[in-house]
């Protein structure tokens, strides 16, 4: 069991006055404060935040659970939200303002100082899942002709505005990105040295339109702690830090898990029964249609089932095995798409690999089931049908589990969808068709 670090848990009387609670919170980390006060009623939480100094209150707000944050913002007036946004980096301020409806966004933006308002408005133009949607506008940069002494001056002047500084970026007179200067290089360089002589010219960067999943992949591949964002002309417009990427990884993982179950993250914070039902129903309808499809297939082979009733005993084995194999295979393929973009594009190679694995499993499981059914029912013809069908279904399920994620990605659908009811339902129908079709072909040989 994972334990919280000693001293991080905050204990206070939730019935105490807001000023008393605020006093117990001071000096603690904003994330721990947010976890401690998240269960307070909205009005009480609002009063507690009002007792904290503006900077601490802003840091606590941005660490609140998404639903708690929305509830608190509903209670705050536009100028109060603007005061919070003013204390936050531009990316966090844009997140706060972006969670409001359009009319309240306009009120809050009008209450911000002109420079901060421009930064937030610029970030709000980008979609939530793009590099622009997670970047901060605040960035430390110097001209390529500057010296490291000038870089140190810029760092000192930016320290009050930017909490975490990892690099100094080097630009030309048009602010086009030319290199990066890690803080260690700034500290170790001799006084008077030009930054272009100690900078790293090969800079990994992204455009503001780059998908956040691709950004996360770059952080993982190159072990980055910060990444510059440029426009299509190469002009430096912002930076993304590793804390933002951790949030992205969590979001994408949650989204994939939801898609696998045939639902979406939105319902976690949705109170309306009808809205949650509308989110889940499409996938349940697919499952129901798949079940009806399976029933139709079985009805088509009604004569075989009536003649050899024992065939019905093994339908659950066939469908369950097809679903399990399909889920295993599609999970591996989708994970490879997330972590091995180059390999994931080699559909043929992946399919061949999964076929080899599926063939091995098919032979082992098919032979095992053949022997079990044969000794159990003393009907080796039926045993051959069940074992052979199981082997074929495993191969088919592995093929679908491999091909479907690539096909869905090609048409612009998240491949994680393949891991949910889609592949499972399709495998059920195909599995029954293979099993009963094979049984019908050899029905005269069954006892």
N, C-alpha and C positions, 0 to 999 in steps of 0.2 A: 504494500500500500504506500502511495506517495504521501509524504508528510509535508506540511507547510513549513518553510524555514522558521526557526525559532524567532519570536518577536514580531512576526508579520501580522498575526491575528490581532484585531482591535476589539476590545470588549468595552461596551458602554451600556447605559440604561436607555433603551429606546423611548421611555416615557419622560426622560429628563428634558429640561428646557433646551432649545436649540443652541444657546450660548454655551451651556455646559457640555453638550455633545461636541460642539466645535472645538472646545478647549481640549477634549480628549483626543481629537483627531490631529491637532497641530503637531508638526514634526514627524509625521508618518508619511510613507510613500503614497502618492496619489492613487496608485492601483489598489493598495490595501484599503485606503479610505473608501474608494468606490465600491469595493467588495463588501465593506462593513455597512455602508449606508444604503446599499441598493434595495434592502427590504423595507426601508422606512416608507410611510405613506407619502404621497407626492408633495403635499403642502408642507409636511414636516421636513422633508428633504430639501425643498426650496428654501425654507427658513434657515436650515443648517448651512447651506451653501452661501447664503447671504452673510453669515457670521464669519466666514473664512475670507482671507485676503483674496483679491481678484485673481492673481496668478495661480494660487493653489486651487481655488474653486474651478477655474478653467481646466486645469490638469485633471481634476477629479471628474468633471463632466465628461471629458473625452474618453475616460476609462470606464464609464458606466456601461452596463449591459444595454444593447440596442433598444429593447423595449422600454427599459427604465429611462433612458435618454429621451426617447420620444415623449414619454409621459411628463418628464420635467420640462421639456421645451414647450409643451402645451400650456404649462402654468406660467411661463415667463413672458414678460412683455418684450416687444421688439428691441427697445434700448438695452434691456438686460442681456438678451442674447447677443447683441452687438458688443457689449462689454466683454462677454466671455470670448467671442470670436477674436476680439482685438488682442487678447492675451495668448492666443494659440498660433502655432505655425500655420502658414497659408493652407497646407493640405488638410490639416485638422479643422481649420475654420471653414473650409469649403465643404467638408463632410457634415459639419453641424448645420450650416446654412442649406446645404443640398437636401437635408432630411425634412425640410419644411415645405409646405405647399407654396405655390407661386406667389400668392398675395403676401404671405408673411416673409418670404424671401426678399421681396422688394422692400418691405418695411425695414428689415434688418440691414440690408445692403445700404439703404439710404442713411442709416444711422452710423455706418462705419466711416472712418477717415478715408479720404480720397485714395491714397496710395494703397491701403489695405483692401479697399473695395475693388480696385482694379485687379489686384492679384486674385482675389476670390472669384470675381466675375470671369476672369480668364480661365481659371481651373474648372468652373462650373460648365464650361463649354464642352468639356471632354466627357466621354461616357465613363461610368463607374469602373468598368473592367479594362480600361486602357491605361497605358503608362501615364498619360496626362491626368487621369482621374486619381492617381495615387501619389503623384509627385508634389514636391513643395517648390514654390517659386524662389524662396530664399536660397542663394547660392553664393559661395565665395570664389571670386575669380580675379586674376590680374592679367595685365597685358604681357605678351610674350617678350617684350623688351625690358620689362621690369626686373628688379633685382630681388633676391630673397629677403632683403631688408624691407622692401616695399610689401612683399607678401606677408611678412610678420605684422606690419602695420595694419594691413587689411584684415588679417585674422583677429587682431585685438579689437578693432572697431566693430567687427561683426559678432563678437562674442556675446554681447547683450541681446542681439536679435535672433541668433541661431543657437539652439541648445547643443546639438551634436554636429561637430565639424570633423570630417574625416579626410577631406582632400581640399586642395586649392586648385581650381581649374584655370588653365592657361588659354587665353583667347587672343585673337587679333583685334584690330581697331573696330571691326564690324561685329565683334563678340562671337565670331565663329570659333568653335572649339578646336584647339590645336594640341593640347596635351593635358596631363594631370600631374599634380605635384603632391604626393603623399606628405603628411605632416612630418614624418621622419626625415624626409629629404629636406624640408624647410629647416628643421632644427639642426641637421648635420652639415648643411652647406656652409661654406665660408661666406662671411659678410662681403657684399659687393658682387657675388656671383649672379649672373643672369639666370632667370628661371628657365629659359629655353635650353640652357646647358645641363640642367639637372632634372628636367621634367621627363615624364614617360610619354613619348609622342603617339604610341599606338593605344588609343583610348577605346575601351568598350563603351558604346553608347547606344541609345535607342531613340526613336522618334516618339512624339507624344501619342501617336495613334497605335503604337505597338500593344498587342494584347498582354494583359498582366501575367498570364501563364507563361508567355515567352520571356517576359522580364524575370520571372522567378527562376526559369531555367538558366538564364545567364548568370544570375546570382549564384546558383548551385554549381554551374560549370566552372566559373572563374573564382569562386570563393570571395565574392565581393561583399563589402559592407556599405558601399554607396555606388550609385550609377548615374552618370549625367544624362539628361534628356535634351535633345536638340530638335529644331524644326527641320523641314526638308532642305533648307539652305545651310544646315550645319550650325545654326546660331544656338548658343546655349540658352535654354529657357527654364531649366529646373534640375532637380535631382531627386532620386529615390533612394531611401535608406533601408537597411536590412529589417528594421522593425516593421516597416510597411509590408515587406515581402512575407514576413511571418504571418501577418494578418491575411495576406493573399492565399498563402498555402492552406491556412485553416478554412478560409471561405471555399476554396476549390474542393478541398476534401469533403467538407460538409455538403457541397452541391452534388458531388459524385455519389455520396452515400444516399442522398435524397433521390437522385435519379434512379439508382439501383432499385430503390423501393417503390418507384413510380409515384413520387411526390415531389414537393419543392420546399425550400427553406422557409418561404414566406409563411407557411402555416404554423411555424413555431410561435409566431407572435400574432397570430390571427385568432380573434375571439369568435367571429361569426361562423356558426355551424354551416351555413349555406356556402360561404366562401371556401372553407376547408373542404367541404364535399365537392365543390366544383374543381378544386385542385386535384383531388384523388380520383374522381370519377372516370376521366379519360382512360387511365391505365387499368382501372377495374373493368371498364367496358371491354378493353382489349382482352383482358383475361377471361371475361365471360364469353366473348365471341370465340376465343380459342377453345374454351371448354365445350361450347356448342359445336365447334368444328370437330373436336375429338368425338363427341357423341354422334355426329353425323357419320364419321368414318366407321365407328363401331356398328351403327345401324346398317351401313352398307354391307358389313360382314356378319350380319345377324345369323345367317345360315351356318357359318362356321362356328360361331359361338354356341349356337343351339346344339350342333352336332358334337362338339367337343367342349363341354362346359369348363373343363380345366383351363382352357385358354384364358378365361377371364381372370383366373387367379394371379396371372403374372403381368397384367396391364400396369399396375402400380410400379412394379420393378422397372419396366421398360421406360415409363414416363419419368420416374424419379431419376433414373440413371442418365437419361438424355438431358434433363434440366441441370443436373449437377455438373456433368461434363461441359455443357455449354457455358455455364456460369464460371467454372474454373478457367476455361480457355479465354473467354471474353475479358475476364478480370486481368489476366496476364497481358493480353494484347493492349487493353486500355492503359494499364500501368506503363507498358513499354512506350506508348505514345506520349505519356507525360514525361518520361525520364530519358528516352532514347530516340529522339526525333528522327535521326538518320536511319536507324535500324527499323523503326516502325514503318517507314515508307516502303521497305522491301516486302511487299505483301506475299510474293511467291516464296521467298525464303522462310518467312514466318509460318506460312501455311504448311510447307514441307516439314518444318520442325514439329509443329503441332500434330501433323499426321503420323510422324514417327512415334511420338509419345502416345497418341491415341491408339495406334495399331498395337503397341505393346500392351497397353491397358485392356484393349478389346480382346486380345488373345487370352490374357490371363483371366479376366472376368468372365468372358464368354465360356471358356473351358470349365471354369469353376462352377458357374451356374448350370452348365450342361450336366456335370457330374452330380450336383446336388439334386436337381430335378429328376434325373434318371434314377438315382437310388431311392429317392423319396416316393415317386409315383410309379416306379417300375415301367415307365413309358419312355423309351429312349428316342422314339420319333418326336414326341412333344419336347423332350429335353433338347434335342438338336435344334428344333424351331426356336425355343426360348433363348438358348445360348447363342445361336447364329444371329437372331434378331438383335440381341443385346450388343453383340460385336458391331453389327452394321450401324445401329443407333449411336453408339459411342463415336464412330468415325464421322457420321453425319453431324452430330452435335459439335464435335471439334471443328469441323469445317465451317459450320454456321458461326460458332463462337469466334473464329479467326476472321472470317470474311466480313461479317456484319459490322463490326466497329469501323473498318476501313470504308465500307460502303456508306455508312451514315456520315462519317467525316467528309467524304467526297461531296455529299449533297448539303453540307453545312449544318448537320445535326450533331450535337455533342455525343461522342462515342459511348459515354457512360450509360446512355439510354439503352444500349444493347445488353447491359448487364441486368436489366430489370425484367418486367413481364414480357417484353418483346421476344427475346431469344427463348425464354422458358416456355412461353405459350406455343411458339412455332415448333420447338422441339417435341412438345407433347403430341401435337397433331401428326408430325412426320413420324415420330416413334410408333404410334399406334398404327399408322398406315403401313409402315414397314413390317411390323410384327404380324398384324392380321392378314396382310397381303401375302406374306411368306407362308403363314399357316394355311391360308385358303389354297395356295398353290399345291400344297402337299397334304391336303385334308384327308385324302383317301388312305394315306399311310399312317395316320394317327389312330390309336386305339380308343 
